[in-house]
Structure formats: structure tokens, C-alpha cells
Amino acid sequence: MNGFRLDPATARSALGGHADTSAADSAVVDRYATVVWSHLVEPGDSVAGRIVASHGPLRGLEIVLAADSTASVTARELDEGRKRWMPRLDPLQIARSLASAARASVAIITRADSDWPGQLDDLGMHAPHCLWVRGDRGLLAQLRPSVAIVGARAATSYGDHVALELSADLAGGGIPVISGGAYGIDGAAHRAALGVGGRTVALLAGGVDRSYPAGHSGLIEGIAATGAVVSEVPCGAAPTKWRFLQRNRLIAALSDATIVVEAGWRSGSLNTAGHAASLSRRLGAVPGPVTSAASAGTHRLLREFDAACITSAADVRELLGLDTIAATSTGDRAAHTDDTTRVRDALSTRAPREATDLARRTGMSVDHVEAVLGLLQLEGAAVRDTTGWRSPTSRR
């Protein structure tokens, strides 16, 4: 088997600093076997999940190596599984992954660890074997409650603005924000959480030792510095389309609620929403302009999947069953100084004003003003007619 061994000495040597020196030999070998499983299987492999659930990581791996019959899977499933897994049984590659993890200060968390996030067990046979974590590993055990904010990569200015507002309010109030580290809505959610000193977790489809997308390397580093960057695939693993789709189930499982801010009709964010619904997690969606293709997916969630209509962070707290009256001091300050207030103050109750005029009055870009106006319209705080925007006469 390419020189592969499962004895305690080999396990301790391979794991290096990833093994507790005071742990019993059996625990160290189990830990190493778990790491091996994470190299052998693609995320969500239910056959492997059933084997490990029935026999444990070590005995399960021994069964696979010896091609023994097992009651937990059929002979055909075991045979087909071995055809998928055995070509990946490479001790040198496993050693390289562990070495990369050590260089990048990546921790490995298994179910045997106290900081394993138990909500992932709701995935059953599709749960990850272990997690590779860069940053605060202890944060994963403190994600109750937490909120996933996801959406389109090609987000509009409206979507970006909503994601920023929601994330800043929630993270600033102590609710961790989870997302996928991608461009668009994901990035806006992470940046806003970091900007208010909140906690945020990024779930990656590839190894956490390299940032993806490359354009978010600075953002990923920032998340790792104060939050956590997490993956179920080993260091060095490349992100693939399948792994992106499977990564979404982790985002949904880790969160108490998933909020889709902006999504097209076939957006990958709807995949995350589907996982959230199947796990009986709370689901919310932000409405957008009915003419916007970028919001077709969120409207579909509202119409067909009974998603809660989300127009503010207060709606998210209500969805979570939290007290929405108490506000943090950060939130109070923001309520008086944020861009929404600037646009509201620039609106007239009598004379409609174009977005370009409001941009001049507020010192903001036209795109940004239009995004804020969209939010105010949803709240009933701005009215649009054929000649421009105005404030409702009852505002004052």
C-alpha cells in the first residue's frame, strides 16, 4: 500500500505538532486515520461516512485497506469506494499536506476535540471527517447563534450595500457572520464584520493554506487574524466546482440562519439555501427590484420556499428569536451617522430629486445613493415617481 502504515510511531511522526504528545497511542492513531480519510474522499461521500460512523476512523480504514466485508455498506459500495479512494492513498502527499498546515499555523479539528462544532453532525453521513482551520479554532465552538450571509458573486451596488448593512449590524452586536470568502456578497459580509470588530468565519472550497480567490488574499488574511478560515479538504487541495457546492452544506450547517441577499435564478447561493432548508435551519431572503435578474433567486426563495422577508438586521434577529430592542453602542452611533441617514436628510418632502442631485448633496457616488434609495424604498422611507425621489410627507 505504497508503504502506508497505521502504527502509533508512524502516526505520531506523521502528525508532528498536530498530535497531543500526552495523548494515548490509540487516540493518536485515530487522529491520523481521520486525517487520512480527509485525503481519500471527496466532500460529502456518504459511503465513507457510513463506514466511519459504524466502525470509527481507524477500524474503518483498516476495512478499506484489506477490502474486508462490512455490514455498514454493500460489497459493491465498498468495491466502488476503494476504486475512488485507493489512488489517493499516498503517505508522501499526506505528509506534504501536514507540513503545509504546520507552516501556515493551520489546526486540525476532529470530533474527538472539544472545539468540534457539533451542529455539523446534523449532516449525518455527509458530515466532514475533520476541519482544517486557520485562525481562532475555538471560535467554531462559539457559533450559536450565528448567521450565514451569502449571495451572488456578481453583486449589484444594492446587494453590496445590503450585505454590508446586515453584516455590520449583526457582527457589531456580537452575532458571528459566516460566508464563503468569494467575491460579491460574501466579501461584503466578511469586510463589514471585520470593519466593526466582529467575528466572521470563511468556509473555503480548497485548502486553507492558500487564499481563494487570489484577489481576496488580504481579506482572507484579515479573517484568519481575528476569526477563522475553515475547510474540510487538506492543505494543498484545489477548489473545484464540486467542492464549492459541497462547501455550501457546511455554511448552512454551521449557521442558525442563512440569509440570501442577492441571487440570480441559478445562483449557487440557492444551493446553500437548499441545504439550510433540508437541515431545518432558518432561511431568509432579501427582496430586490422586481426588474432585477440579480434578485430573481431571492424572490424565488420568498415565493416557493417560504423564506422570511429580510429588510434589516432586526428582521434577522427576529428570525433567530433574539431580542431586537436592545442595540449596541456601535449600532446606536451608526444609526445617526451612516450613509442611510445622509440620503434621508437629502430627500425633500415636496420636490422630487434625481439620484444625481442627491449624490451631490450627500457627497456620495450615484451608484451608492441608488443602492441606499432601494433600501429606503423597501422601508417606506423613500418614494419614487416619474420625476425623482422624495421623502414621504409623514417622515417628519
N, C-alpha and C positions, 0 to 999 in steps of 0.2 A: 504494500500500500504506500509506495513512494517513501518508505522509511517512517511512516506515521506511527506514533506510539501514544499510549494513554496512561502511562505510569506517573506517579507523583513527582518524581525528579524531572521528567520531561515537561510536565505541566508547569511546575514552578519555574523552570528555566525559560520556558516559552512566554509565560505571563510576565515575568520580571516584576516590575513595580505595580502591576495590575493585580497581584495576588497579595493577600494579607499574610505576612510572614508567620503570624501566630495561629493561622487557621489550620484546621486538621487536614491531613492529606486528602481525605475524601471530598472535603469542600473545595479544595484547590483543583482537584481533577474534574469535579463537576463544573467548576467555573470555566476551566479550559475547554471542556466539552461544549459548553454553551457558546463560547466564542467560536469554536469550530463550526457549530450549527449555523451561526450567523454568516459564515463564509460560504457554506454549502448551498443554502437555499435562497430563492428569491423571496422578497417580502410577501407575506400572506399565504405561504404554501401550507395548505391545511393538512396534507398528508404528514409532513414533518411535524406539524403542530400536534397532531393526534399521537404520533409516536412518542414525542417528548412528554406530552401530558400523561400518557399511560405508563411510561417506563422511566421517566427522568432523562436528563440530558446525556448522562454517561451511559447508562444501560441502553438507551435508545440508539446512541451512536454505535455501540458495540453490535447491536442487532443489525444495523445497516451495513457495517463493515463486514460482518460474517454472513450477510444475506439470510439470517435466520427468519423463520416464520414467526409472525406475531399476531395476536388476536386483535390488536388495535387497528390494523389495516389489512386489506386483502393482499394475497400474494401478487396479484397484478399491480396493485398500487405500490407495493414495495419494490417490485422489479422496475417499474417506470420511474419511481423516485430515485433509485440508485443510478439509473441512466442519466438523470439530471444532476445528481449531487456528486457522484464519484469523480467526474473530471475536474471538479473544483477542490478535491482533497489534496492540497499542496502545502505541506508544512512550511516551505520557504515563503510562500505568499502570505500565509498566516503570520509568520514571524515578521515579515515586512510591514504588514498592517499594524501589528502590535508595536513595532518600533516607531512607525509614523505617529501612532497615538501617543506614545511616550514623549516624542519630540514636540508635539503640539499640545501637550498637557491635557490630553483627552482621557476622561474617565470612562470606565465600563460599568454599567449598572445592570444587574440581573435580578430575578425575582427573589433571590436569597438576600438581597441588600435591603436595608431599612428604608432607603430613599427611592425604592421602586414605586412608580406611580400606579397604584392598584386599579385605577379606572381603566387602564389598558387591558386588564384581564377580561373586561366586558367583550373584547374581541374574540374570546374563546380560542378556537383552533387557529385563528388568523392573527393572534397576538404576536408581537415581536419576541424573539428569543432573548435579546438583550438590547440595551441602548448605548450608543457611543455619544458621550456628552462633553462638549467644550464649554467651560464656564462654571456656573454655580450648579453643581449636580443636586444639591439639597433643595433647589427651587422646585424640582419636579414633584416633590412630596408636599408642596405648598400651593398647589394649583386648584384648591377648592375654596371659593369659586374661581373660575377663570372664563374668559370669553375668547373665542376664535373670531377674528375679523379677516375675511377673505373676499376675493373678487377678481375682476379682470386685470390681466397684465397691461392691456392697452386701455388704461382707465382714462376717463374724461376728467376735466378740471372739477366738475361737480362730484364725481366719485372720489377723487383725491381729497377734496375738501371734507366730504362727509366722513371718510375714513380717519382723517386727521382729527376731526372734532370728536368723534366717538372714542377713538383710542386715547386721546389726551385726557378726556374727562374720566374714562374708566380707569386707566392706569394711574392717573393722578389721584384717584380715590382709593387706590390700593387693590384694584382688581387686575391680576396679570392678563396680558394680552398675548394670544398665541396666533401665529400665522406661518406662512411658508417661505418667507425671505425673498419672494420673487419681485419682479418689477410691478409697478402699478399699485393696486390696493394693498397688497402685502407689505410692500416697502413703506407706504404711507403710514400704515398702522404701527409698524415697528419704530419708525422715526419719531412719531408722535409720542409713543410710550417712553422712549429714551429721552425725548425733549423735556418731559415733565418729571423725570427722575423715577418713572415707574418701572415695573418688571415686565419683561417680554421674553418669549421663547420662540425660536425659529426652528421649524422642522424641515430638514433638508432631504432631498431625494438621493443625494450622493454622500460620500464621506465627509465628515465634519472637519477634516484636516485641510480642505481646500474650499474656498468660498465659491458658491454658485448662486446666481450668475456673477461673473467676474466683476461686472460693474457695481456690484453691491459688496465688494470686499471690505470697504470701510464700514459699511453698515453691519455686516456680519461680525466684524471685529468688535464693534461697539456693543452688539448684543452679547457676545461672549464675555465682554468685560464686566457687565453688570447683570446679565441674565443667563440664558443658556441656549446653545446651539446643539441640536439633537438630530441623530439619525439612527435607524436600525441597521443600516448597512455599514460594513467596516471602513476604516480609513483607507483611502485609495480607491474606493468604489466609485464608478462613474454614474452620474444621474442619467436615467433612461426614461422613456415615456411611461413604461410600466411602473417604474419606481415612483414617478411623480404621482400616478394615480393611486398607488398603494400608500404613499406618504399621506395622502389626504385622509385615510381612515384613522391615522394616528392623531392628526389635528382634531378631527371630530371626537375621538375617544378621550383625549386629554382634557377637552373643554366641557364646561357645563352647558354652554350655549354656543351655537355657531351663527354668526351674523354675516350674511352675504350682502355686501354693499353695492356692488355693480357687477353684472354678469350678462354676457350675451346668451343667445338661445342655447348654444352648445358649449358654454364655458366649463372649464374644469372645476370651477367653484361649485357647480351643481353636483358634481361627484362628491365633494366634501359634504354638501348639504344632504345628499342621499345617505351617506354613512351616518351623519348625525341623526337623521330620522330613524334609520334602522336600529340605532343604539338607544333610541328613546331619549336622545338629548334634545334640549330646547333649540328651536330654529327660528331665526328672524331674517327678514329681508328688508332692504331699504328701497322704497319706491323711487322711480325716476321719471323723467318726462316720458309720456306715452309715445312720443315720436322717436325716442332714442333706442337704437338697436342695442346699445350698451346696457340697457336696463331690461331687455326682453326676458332674460333669465330670472331676474328678481321678481318681475311681475308674474312669471310662471309659477314661482315658489309661492307667492301670495295667493294666486288663484287656485292652483292644483294641489299644493302640499300643506295648506293651512299654516304657512309661516306667519309669525307675528309681524305686524307692520312696525318698522323701526324708523323713527324720525329724530330720535335724540338718545343720549346716554341714559336718560331717565326711563325710556322705554325698555332698554336693555336690563336695567336694574329691576324693573318690574317683571320682566321675563324671568329673571333669576330668583324672584321672590325676595329681593332685598329692599331695605328702607330707601325710598327715593327722596325723602325730605331733607335728611342731613347732607350737607355739602362740605367738602374740604375747603380749607382756606385758599388753596390753589384754585379750585373751581370758582370760588366767590370772586377772586381777583380777576380771573379770566372772563367772568360774565360781564364785567364792566369795561374791559379793555380789548376784547378780541375783535376780529375783523367783522363779525356779525353786527356788533354794536356800531361800528363805523359806518356800515352800509345803512343800517336802520336810521341813523342820525342824518344821513344824506338824503333820505327819501322825504318827499313833501306829501302832505295830506291833500293838497289841492292840485298842483301842477305835475303831471306825469313827467318823468325824466328818463332819458335813454341811458343805457349802461355806460356809454362813453362819457356822458356827463357825470354820472355817479363815480366813475373811475377818477375823473379829475378832482372831484370834491373829496374823495377819500384818500387819494394818493396810492391807490391800488391798481393792479392791471385789470383790463377789461374782462379777461377770462376768469380772474379770481372773483371779481364783482358778480359776474353772471352765475358762478357757482354758488356764491352766498345767497344771491337772489332766489335761486332754485330752492334752497333750504327754507328761506323766509316764506316763500310761496306755500310750501308744504305746511308750514306752521300757521298760515293765515296772517302772517305779519307783513306781507307784501302782495300787492295786486298788480296784475299786468293787463293793459289794454292795447289797442292798436297804436297808441302814441307813446307808450313807455311804461315805466314802473312808478307806482305811488304807494304811500302808506295808507292803510285803512283809516277812515276818519275816527274810528274808536280807539286808535292806538294811544292817544294821549289822554 
